[in-house]
Amino acid sequence: MNTISIVTFILATGSVALFTYRIVIGMKKSDNVTEEYFTGGRALAWPMVAGSLLLTNLSTEQLVGLNGSVFGDKALVGLAWEALAAFAMIATALVFLPRYLASGFTTTPAFLEKRFDKMTRSMVSGLFLFGYVTVLLPVVLYTGSLALIGMFDLNLSLWFVVSTIGVLGSAYAIFGGLKSVAVSDTLNGIGLLVGGLTIPILGLYALGDGSFFEGLNILGTNNPEYLAVLTNTNVDGNVVSVPWPTLFTGMMFIQVFYWSTNQVIVQRAMAAKSLAEGQKGVLFASAMKLVGPLLLCLPGIIALHMTDLNIDKQDQVYGAVVRHVLPDWSLGLFAAVLMGSILSSFNSALNSASTLFSLQFYKGYINKEASGEQIVAVGKKFGILLAIASIFIAPMLDQMQSIFEYLQKVNGLYSVPIIGIFLLGITTKHVPAIAAKVGMIVGMLFYAFFSFVNIKDVPTFFADGAGELHWLHGYFISFIVAIALMLLIGKIKPKSEEEIAISDERVPAPVDMTPWTNAKNVSIAIMATTLGIYILLTIASK
């Protein structure tokens, strides 16, 4: 980077921090210290809910990983990660969020304590923390560092860049709480939307030798098979990363886990100042997921048509495209945008991990009489330890061929049992706590078998690229087995009427629970638009 790029990067990154500070100190504060720190005092309006949801999800593990996956597939099947996310977010807005807000929960596992017991909540909280420290936090740091080093040709070690991002991200989450995370997310979201859309637009200009429409024409006429969204194999005859049958098995359920039960995500919606504001925020974010493929998939498709890019592995694709199309003077601004997205995902996960540990384990077991101030202090210290651990783990991921697939596969290990428990917790009353625990263990064991032992020589319809049962099908089978076992236990040894009555007890909701009147109509429009996109791309790929 030249001097101008460095100056613009520092100014842009510093401006977000300054504006975040000024906005946060002007917001209404809760008298409850823990509620203020962990849920932003339940004071977030829908734009901040939507912005924080999108930026928590959208970061370099998506920009780098999904574009690389599309490039490796030579097909647009990766679109499913965004399209089905929109469907899952509708489920969050209409089904899950009203349950969470009505009971005033600060964490999603708290719902499980009410429905099952404290041990179930603790086990799920532990699984979430395991996922954050081994997968989410290190992946965000690693992909963010890889993107910055690759795009801007930084002569710095991976360890140094990882450490720098980790320290900056920690500052927002540990010292600012959820409000500063949500506000900075929203500000960075505007920059990422503008900057992220600029890359494919400039890419199409470059592809068309200065003509945007010629670039579009090349995408539609040269190897239109690259635009296939519903296929099992690509132009080379290789099985793609998301074969179309998986859309109806594991893909849908992994999306519901992420968007409807995952503490990192749902905590943003639980901080809404009313149910209507939360639903507006979640559904606006759902609609914006349909724009996501332009940032997360289109650059990968453009790269397939650019023969002069120097790419050794999939995860270098996005950086190569950015370097190819961006003018030198804009590198600093785009670096600031990327840094914002990296910090957003990192500080959001860190804040949620601190919330889970301090409220579930510290308050629940270590110091049951802890004051609000003590809980927040412990949450900050735990966040610091978690950040340090993530900084050490992140560089070790450099050996992976596809970081996006690693992220999704390992997530399944703990998400299979969690989504089953949440779904039965919401839809049934008679399934007991022992069923949740058994289902959790069995679900993990089945998924571990399908992921790390696997079944070989299966028909192409069910296979991955190595001829083994596709991990998303394995996810679905594990989920069904866990659900069936929990229902069976519930049939043999159901909860008593007294236990059900205790589970159904409700405290007054901390926010206005009047639903948004347009929620269902907007949801239908989003689903119809998603189906329309699939139909148009299927026609274009023929």
GIBELDA-V122993 format. One record per helix or strand of 3 or more residues. SS is the DSSP state (H for helix, E for strand). FROM is the first residue (numbers start at 1). LEN is the number of residues. If there is no record, write none. Layout:
ss = {SS | SS}
from = {FROM | FROM}
len = {LEN | LEN}
//
This chain:
ss = {H | H | H | H | H | H | H | H | H | H | H | H | H | H | H | H | H | H | H | H | H | H | H | H}
from = {3 | 33 | 46 | 60 | 77 | 108 | 118 | 158 | 212 | 224 | 244 | 250 | 263 | 275 | 298 | 314 | 328 | 372 | 403 | 433 | 460 | 471 | 497 | 519}
len = {23 | 10 | 12 | 14 | 26 | 8 | 35 | 50 | 10 | 4 | 5 | 12 | 8 | 22 | 8 | 12 | 39 | 28 | 25 | 20 | 3 | 22 | 8 | 22}
//
